[in-house]
Amino acid sequence: MTDASQAREAAERAARTAARLQHAAEALSMAVTPAQVLDAVLTQSVAAAEARAGLIALLSEDGKTLEVVAERGYRSGLIESWAQFPVAGDFPLSEAVRTGEPVFLRSEQDRLERYPSLGSTGERTHALVCLPLVVEGRTIGGLAFSFAADQDFDADRRALKLALARQAAQALERARLYEALQIAEARVAFLAEASELLASSLDYEQTLRGLAEIAVPRLADWCTVDVLDEQRQIKRVAVAHVDPDKVAWAMELQRRFPTAPDAPRGVPHVVRTGQLEFLPEIPQDLLDEAVARTPELAEIIAELGLRSLICVPLTTHGQVHGALSLVSSDSGRIFGQADVDLALAVAGRAGVAIENALLYREAERRGDAARALTYVGDAVILVDGERVVRYWNRAAELISGRRIAEALGRAAADVVPGWAAIGEHVHAADAAAGEIASSSTLPVTIGGEERWLSVAAVDYGDGCVYAMRDVTEEHELERMRADFVTTASHELRTPLAAVYGAVRTIRRRDVGLSPEDTELFLEIIESETERLNTIVGQILVAGQLESETLILNETSCDLRQLADGVLASARMRAPEAVDLALRAPDTLPPARCDEDKLRQVLVNLVENAIKYSPDGGEVTVELAARDRRVQIDVHDRGLGIPPSDQERVFEKFVRLDPALSRGVGGSGLGLYITRELIERMGGTISVESEVGAGSRFSVALPAA
């Protein structure tokens, strides 16, 4: 062959090579997905290389295996058995990827000599070319071409194969980047949709159910969400699958086969530790272990066809609120690190949604509590660990006399009444231990006046809450009740002793009593019995007044006639030194009242006047009419009442001589009953008195 012929043939070969590369480049440039790239490589590129079959394998994420992602021209079933093989293996494509250098095998004999472990494939394959796919110095996989006959790979053909590999690598990388961009955009869109959903409502259980529904099938075949309830128990709030029947089935399975709270895997473990669980491929031995524990699960697990699992905690500020689980099954999808990253991002937003909802609920509860505490009758005071006041309600203002602005932020010792005594006598219950607070009653001085406070406290770790109640009136009432018991015991015992002594004397057979003596003892019995009856009657009337069961029968009453009768009865029992008198005008309108109750009132006032005139003197009942009202004044010249006690004499159980130093007895109920009866009949009662000069009790009633 002449030089001209050789030159012409070389030029034609170069033109054919350029055309083939051009066609391959055009096909590859139009590919925007990995599938399109692979199709272009295995059509145009195979044709350009004059090969009968070809495949592309890409490196796994860990770089340890080659995974066949596309093939063309091989017999059915061959590639399935070689879908995945190790980079470190003794295979031509493994060597090309591992070393970054192409492998050219001219014949089947050449292949068997260099790679005896490969053996016969059963294919009519002779020559083989294995090329690394390299992008910017980084190997991403390998490209293989198989030929039906032996080949002589001269420099031009080798250059052609390497050029095809470079173009294919660039196209694959571009397609992978495009796919990654599409996936990233889809993930961002999903995150935006999930964020909007989670922020749409403070009902986090509802939004979590919505999250699970949009996660299927975009992220997984199954999605479940579990949260911790107020008792820190795991509660499943959402299960999602494309098939509603399977959702109901899964809920029933959860009910029948609940996961133990201390389980070493799954949701309990993730919630307990706050660590995610990621199983790219669920190991068979793990499934076998579950079946061994619960044989009934064998059919269920087989039906589910579990492939891959991601379980991430729903966490905010170090606190775990629950777990989000993604599972692949029917689709055969294998989760990767990008899926884990997306699950963590979604879980973070879900955790924030839960925290916001819980904070809102807590704020509502605290707001309601604060509003309630503002109006409760007890003073509620909150102090922090430094004993500085942080909360001060309206009742605390009333008890202490200090406004909220004056108390907040100040030391408790400066504003809380009796703080030193509280610290000494009040034991704070431990809230963390569930202790119940007990109250202590102690005296404090407020505004120069002694008051009694009932105080209870609860220590919650960061401070202490005090509840205070002013029980001065209750304390005084208890004191008066104690005095009443003492007085009533004395008052009842005295007439009982007199009656008992008189009866024993009359019954004695060794003493001869004259008729006059017998009459005297009978008078004693009668008098003391009346005294007992009066005391018991007062106690009964006081009970009726308290229970609001007292019945009044109001009629017109002749006051002169009523007063005459009361004074006549009183003269029979009054000491000789006491002179009883009635002063009344010739004409007097009748009073509108309950006559029996008014008689009881007048008896109480006259007997009191007699009792508090131990040295004798005149006791006068004066009747008058003024401004459509009638007035009764009972005036004595006895002991008198100190100014400080003149209002108290109408209170229950109050006696001006509790020690009986002047021999004045009584139950302490008479004037209380008198005031209550007069007021219930529409009247008023008042007292004017001077110590040592006597007292005047004035009763005003409506005229009939």
Number of C-alpha atoms within 10 A of each C-alpha: 6 7 8 9 10 11 12 12 12 13 12 12 13 14 12 13 18 13 13 19 21 14 16 23 19 13 19 25 18 12 19 17 20 20 15 18 25 23 18 23 32 27 17 21 27 24 14 21 22 13 20 18 21 24 22 25 25 22 20 15 11 6 14 14 19 25 19 20 14 19 19 18 15 15 10 7 9 12 15 9 8 11 14 17 18 16 22 13 14 15 18 23 28 24 20 24 27 18 12 18 15 23 19 21 23 18 19 20 14 16 20 14 12 14 13 13 11 13 11 12 8 8 11 13 18 18 23 26 24 28 27 30 31 20 18 7 8 10 19 20 29 29 28 25 25 24 23 17 16 16 15 13 16 9 9 13 14 16 13 20 26 20 13 25 23 17 22 28 24 19 27 27 19 20 22 17 15 15 15 13 12 13 13 14 12 13 17 13 12 18 17 13 14 22 18 13 18 26 19 13 13 18 16 23 20 15 22 24 18 17 25 25 19 18 21 19 16 11 20 27 22 27 26 25 27 24 26 16 12 7 6 10 13 20 12 17 16 22 24 26 21 12 10 11 9 15 18 14 11 18 14 12 13 12 10 9 12 9 14 13 15 10 12 11 14 20 29 20 20 22 26 15 11 20 13 21 18 20 15 18 16 16 12 11 9 11 15 15 11 15 16 12 9 11 12 12 17 14 10 13 14 10 11 13 13 22 20 22 23 24 28 28 31 31 22 17 8 8 13 20 22 29 28 28 24 25 23 26 17 14 12 14 17 17 21 16 12 12 18 20 12 17 23 20 16 23 23 17 21 30 26 21 26 26 21 16 18 15 13 13 14 12 13 12 12 13 12 12 11 14 12 11 20 17 12 12 16 21 23 23 23 21 22 19 12 10 15 19 25 18 18 23 22 18 22 25 17 14 18 17 14 15 15 16 10 12 22 18 15 16 16 22 14 12 18 20 21 19 13 12 12 22 11 9 13 19 17 21 19 16 15 10 9 9 12 13 19 14 19 15 19 17 17 18 12 15 10 7 7 11 18 19 23 20 25 22 25 22 22 16 11 9 16 20 20 20 20 22 19 20 17 17 11 11 16 12 16 13 13 19 17 13 19 22 14 14 22 22 12 15 18 18 13 15 19 17 12 17 21 12 14 18 16 10 16 16 10 10 8 7 9 11 14 9 8 9 12 16 13 13 18 16 14 18 20 13 16 19 16 13 18 18 13 16 20 15 12 21 18 13 18 19 13 13 16 11 9 9 10 14 11 14 11 15 13 14 19 15 22 20 9 15 24 14 13 17 21 12 12 16 14 9 11 16 15 10 13 19 15 19 17 14 13 15 10 6 9 15 18 19 24 21 24 19 19 14 19 21 16 17 20 22 20 20 22 23 18 18 28 27 22 24 25 17 14 18 18 17 25 20 25 18 20 17 20 11 7 11 18 22 20 20 21 22 23 29 24 24 20 21 21 13 12 8 12 17 12 15 20 22 18 19 27 23 25 19 14 19 13 12 8 14 11 17 20 23 26 27 23 29 23 18 23 22 20 19 23 20 15 15 19 12 19 17 19 14 17 14 20 16 13 13 12 20 24 21 18 19 23 21 24 20 19 16
